[in-house]
Every structure is written in structure tokens, then in C-alpha cells.
Amino acid sequence: MTVDINKNTFDEKTLLKLEIFRECFREWYPVFLRNPYFDKVQVMDMFAGSGTDTDDNLGSPLIFLDEIKGKDSNFCLQADLTSRKIRFWFNEFEKPKAEELNQNVHSFIKECEKECSMNTCYFKNKIEITSQKFEDIFKSKEFVNIATDRKIAKFLVLDQYGFKEVGDDIFKRLIEYPSMDSIFYITTSAVRRFQEQDAVKKYFESNDINFDEENPKLAHRHMANYYRSLLPANKEFYVHHFSILKRSNRYGLIFCTNHTYGMEKFLEVCWRKDIYAGESDELINNDWTKDTLFSSIEPSQKKRMVKEDIQKQILNGNINDNKTGLKYSLKQGCLGDVYFEAVKELLDKEKISIDGKFNRIKKLIHRIKEKDIYKIKVSQ
């Protein structure tokens, strides 16, 4: 039996999840507000809830509406000035909660208008609220038309209860949609606990989820690795995760994007939340923390392991230029500073040489110009 979190005060773990939603959207939205390539921006929250808890803490749909304002309504003014097409689609299957969400959205906009310099809210008539099953929405003509349109920038949130809404089939279709960044929530502990039961096997090839029974802290990492294993071998796509421990259960977020900039932005959020590994609200790699005798943050175990892995890939010839190396670092859940440290150390030890101009570029991979790409040669 699921618990209606909107009928109580959000606990600290739910608030953490919502903070990550907020910060992720905060990084995402301005990029597409100003991007002339896209004709439209579409934000979709398919398990939206009623919008608030009993203490009026904002749920995800109202968080997104709060973020689109920008400082001093700057984003609203930009959207109005450029007549930017921005749409919101909030869905909540339970009709009473959908009705409450509708009321909360109207109340939010009404309060916002009191403080806004614009005569009326730019987004007032750009919000659609529905009450349908996600599986029906996913198959609908409206959703498919939005999802397949390359000229629509899409932010999709699936804050499901449980795990069944994003099984193998849904995930494989999601990753094929262009210009879509998606983030979904999953109860990893339930998948791990009932892995051999039909209720799980119905949605996942569960025998291929290699949970480490000796180290439950890594459960959500293994869940994310399973989703990564579903990616076609020749497809450039990025998946990262963030694990949340709630009592004895582990839940987590999975973020998916086909763009390096989207992954850079999400990783920045995760590393702000977890300065040791960028993937959990618990100490996942047993680092020495500031409260211990051997306290240290740099280098963390995660960064050390990824750095050593990058060096191995370079020396084996699998990474032979900086752009490939930076992308590889993202796929391992680290930003480009780890790649740079790996290369710098190999250079200092004279194990490699550089063909081209060595540079300190660590981010904005999508903007790297041809002249900034250098080749890595392994010393004989």
C-alpha cells in the first residue's frame, strides 16, 4: 500500500529529492529559454501529486513554476518579450489530487501576479493538467507528437511510486526521443528484494541486475548500471543516478540525456549534494570525512578510482584524444577535472605525449572546437 506523501509534511528525504528536481530544472531551463534552435519548451511532470504538502511545502509542479520566474521575474519578461512558446503538462492519476493540484496551481499564479510587474502571468494559459494513467499518456498521440519533435526541448519528470512505470520497454523508448532530458524516481530496494518474483520480472530482465548483496550501499548504482546496459552499443547517451537512503530502504533518481551539457549540469547538482562521490546521500565509498582522524575530501575514493580507470583507458589506447576522455569521465559520473588530473599525471610521469596544443578545458564539451582537440600518444 502506497503512502500519499501530500497528506503529510514532506520528510527530509522527500525534500532532498525535490531539491534535486529544483536544482536540475534550474540548470536546465535557462539554457532552452534562450536557445533559438528550439521552437518550443515543454515541461512534463507525469506523477505530479497535489502540488503541496500539509505545511505548504512545494511539490515538483509548483517548484517548476517557481523556477520559471527567475530573479525579479526576469525569465518571465524574457519569455514575454520573445513570445517564447513554453508549455507545462502536469498529470496526476488520482482525480481528487488532480483537482487539488489545479486549485494549487491557480492559487500559486494568483499570488505570483501580486508581486509581478507584468499585468498578467505569461504562463497562465500555458499549463495543462490531466488525470490519466501514465501508460495511456505514453501511448497517446499528444505525447508521441511532443516526444518525437526535434524542435521541442523537453524536460520529463516521472516521480513514480515503486518501479513499474519505467521498465525496460519504457526506458528503451525514452532514450530514442530527441531533445529530451528525463529524470525518474525508483524504489531500488523493492527491485532488489523481489528480484526473482514475477512482479519484478514483468518489467525488467531482473537476472541481469547485478546487485552486490555484500554491499547494499551500491544497490542504486547497480540499478543505474542495468539501465546503462540497455543502451545500444553505438549510441552516445548519458545516464547518472543519485541514491537516497530512507530508513533501511534505498530509493533513487535516474537522469537521462543525449547531450554532454545536460550531463555536466546534472553532475554539478549531484556533486554539490555529495562532495565525495556525487551519487548518494550516504557515504558510499567509505571516504575519510571531516569528522575523522584522516579527514580529507580531495581526492575522494570515487575520483581516485575514476582517474585510475581513465589512465588505464589511455594507456590501453581506448582514449586517444581529450574530447573522448572528457566524455568518458562524464559516463563514469565525474566532471572533466578528473580527466584533466589523469592526463596531467601521465604527462608528468612521461607516460604519454600530446600531439597538438595541450589545454585545460574541463567542461562545455559541446563547445570544444576542432583546434582545441589534441591527440594523446602513449610513450614507448
N, C-alpha and C positions, 0 to 999 in steps of 0.2 A: 504494500500500500504506500503510495507516494504522499509526501507531506506538502501541503500548499504553503510555500515559503512566504507568499504575500500576506498570509493571515497572521504572521508573527513578525517580530523585529528581525531583520537580516542578521545572522550571526557573523562573526569576524571572517569566516572563510568565504561566505557568500559575498561579503563586502570586498574581499580581496579579488574574487572573480570579477565583480563588477568594476573594480578599479582597473583591472587589466583590460576589460572591454572598453572602458572610457579612454585610457591612455593609448590603446591601439587605434581607436577611432580618431582620437585627437591627432595622432601622427598621420593617419590615412586621409582624412577629409580635406585638409588644405591643399594637398597635392592635386586632387581631382577637381576641387573648386576652381582652380586656376589653369587647369590643363586644357588647351584649345583642341587637342586631338579628339576628346570625347564630347559627344553631343548632349549627353545626359549623365547624371549621377543618380544611382538607385541604391538605397539602403533598405535591407530586408531583414527583419527580426521575426523569425517564424515560430518562436515559442515565447512570446513577449510578456506573458503574465498580465497582471492588472496595472503595472506601472509603478507601484509604490508598496512599501511595507506598512505596518501599523504605526510606525513612527515617522512616516512620510519620507523615508529614505528613497531615493530614486532607483527604480529598476532600469533595465537596459534601454527600453524605448525612450523614456524620458531623459536618460543620460545622453542619448544621441541627439535629441532635440536641444538639450542644454549645450552640447558641444558645438552645434552648428552656428551658434550665435557669434562665437569668437569674442575677443575682448572688446567691450563697448559696442557690441553688435556689429563689429567690423565685417564679419563674414556675411551677415545678412545684407549689409549695404552693398558689398561686392556682388552678391548674387542678384540683387535687385538691379544694380547698375548695368550688369551684363546680361540680364534676363536669363540667367542660368537655369536650365531645366534640372531640378533636383526633386526627387520623389522618395517617399517613405512608404514602406509596406510592412505594417505590424499585424501579425497573426497570433491569435490565441484561441485554441480549440474549444475551451470551456466557455460557453456563451455568457454566463454571469461575469466571468473575469474579463471577457472581451468588452462587455458593456461598461464595466468599471474602468477598463483601460481607456475607452472612448471618452468617458467623463473626465478622467485624469489628464488626458491629452488636451482637452478643451480648457480645463482649469489652468493647466500649465501655460498654454498660449495666452490666455486671458491675463494672467499675472505678468507674463513676459511683456505684453503690449503696454502695460502700465509704465514700464521702465524704458521702453524703446522710443527712439527719436522718429522712427518711421510711423506713418499714420495707421498702418495695419500690418500684421505679421505676414512676411513674404511667404512663409510656409503653410499658412492657414489652410489652404485648399490643396495642399500637395501631400496629404497624408491619407493613406488608405488603411482601414482597419477591417480585418476579416476574422472569421471564426470557422476554420476548416482543419481537416486532418492534413498534416504536412505531406503525407504520401499523395494525397489528392492534388495539393498545390504543386508538388514537384512534377506531376504529370500534366498539369494544366497548360493550355495554350498561352495564357498570360505569362506564366513563369518561364516557359521554354523560350518564348519570344524575347523576353528580357535577357535571359541567361545566354542565349546564342548570339546576341547583338554585340559585335566588337566595338561599336561606338558608344556603348553604355558602360561606364565604370561602376562596378558592383561590389558592395560590401554585404556579405551574407552572414548572419548570426543564427546558430542553431543551439540554443540553450535548452537542450532536451533533458527530460528526466530519464535516467537509465542509459541505454546504449543502442537500442534497436533502430533508431531513426537514421543513423549513419553507419550502416553496414557496408559490406564490400560493394554491393551494386550501386548504392547511392554515392559512395566515395569515388568510384571509378567514373561515374558520370560527372560529378562535380569538377574533377580535375581537368575535364575536357572543355569546360566553358571558358571562353576568352574574357580577359579583363575582369576576372572575378577573384577577389580575396575573400576567403571564408574562415570562420572560426567556430568550432563547435566544442561542446562540453560532453564529457563521457564519464560514466561511473566505472572506472577501470577495475576496481576491486570486485565488482559484480561479475565482470567478464572473467577475471582470474579465478574467482571462487567457483563459478559454474561453467567453466570452460568445456567440460565434457558433456554437458547437458544439451538437449535438442534446442532449448530456448536460446542458447548462445550460438550453436552451430547453424541455426537457421539464418543468421546474419553474417557470420564470419567463418572462414576456414580456420576454426579455432586451434586445430593441431599445429598450425604454423605460427601461432603466437607463443614465442619462446620466453615465457615468464621464468625468472630465476627465483625458485622457491626459497633459496637461502638468503636472498636479499630483496625483501618486499619493497624497499625504498625505490627500487628501479622499475617497479611494475609499469608505471605510466610511460617511461622511456621505451620499454619493450612494446607497449601498445602502439606508440608512435612509430617505432621501427616496423611493426606489422603493416601499418598504413603505407609507410615508405616502400615496403616490399611490393605493394600493389601498383606502383608507378611503372609504366612502360620503360624498358631499358634505355631507349633513345630520347626520352622526354626530359627536358630541362624544367624541373619543378622543385619547389622548396616546401618542406614540412618541418615545423617545430612545435614544441609542446611545453606545457607548464603544469607540474603536478601539485595538487593541493591535498594535504592530509587533514582529514576531518574525523576526529576521534580515531578509530582504528582503520578507517577506510580511506582509500586514495581515489580521488577524482582528478579530473584534469582537463585542460584545454588543448586542442589541436588546431594550429593555424596553418593555412594552406595558401600558397600564392605561386604564380608562374613568373614572378618578377623579382630580381635581386633587391630592388629598392624596398619592396614590400617586406621582404625577409629582414633586411637591415633594420627597418623601423620596428618590426615586432621583436627582434632580438634586443634592441635597445631597451624596450619596455621590460623584457624578461630579465635582463642583466641589472636593471635598476631594482627589481624585486628580489633578485637572488644574486648577490655580488660574488658568490663562489662558483656557481655552475650555470646560472641563467636558465634554470629549468624546474625549480621546486621551492616550496615554502618550508622545506626541512633540509637539514644538512645532508645532502645526498651522497657526497663523496668523502665524508669524514675528514673534512679540512680542519686545520687548527684555527679556531675562531679567536676573536679578540679577548675572550674571557679565559683563554687557556695559556699555559706557560710558554708555548711556542707559537704565539699568535702571529698570524700572517694572512694577508689577503692575496698578495701577488708573489709568485704565481700560484693560482689555485690549482687543485688537482685536475680539474676539468681542462683548464688552459694548458697545463703541462702535458696532459695526455694528448690533446688535440695538436699541440705544437710538435710533439714527437711523431705523431701519425703523419702530419704534413711533411716533416722532414723525411720520413720513410718513403712517402709517395714521390717526393722529389728525387731522392737518390735511386729509386726504382724506375724512374723515367715516366711515371704516371702524371706528374705535374711538371710541365716544362715551360710555363710562362706565368706571369703574375696574375693575369685575369682568371686563368683556370684555377690558380691557387687560392685566390680570394673567394671564388665561388665555392670551392671545396670547403673552405673554412666555414662559410655560411651553412652548408649542408651538415656540418658537424656541430652546429649550434653555437658557433663563435663568430664574433665580428672580425674584421680584417686585421686588427692589431696583432692577433695571434699568428696569422700568416706572415706578417712583416717580421715579427720576432724570430720565427722559424727560419726565414731566409737570411736574416741578418746574422744569426748564429752560424749558419752553414758557410756564409761568406767569410766571417771572421776566422773560421777553422780551415778556410781554403778548400772546402769540400766541393764547392761549386764556383762558377764564374757567371757573369752576366753578359749577354750579348744584347747591346742596346744601352739605353740610359737608365740606370737604377733610380727608382723614385720611392717616395714614402706614401704613395696613395694607399689608403686603407678602407675607403668607403666610396659611396656613389659609383659603384662598379659599372652601372649602366651608362655612365658619362665618360668612361675611360676612352680616350681617343687612340687611334692606331699608333701614333707616335709615342704614346705612353706605355705601350705593351713591350715588355722586354722578354727575351728568351733566357731560360736557365740551362746552363750546361754543367753536367756533372764532371768533376775533375777525375782524371785517370790515375 
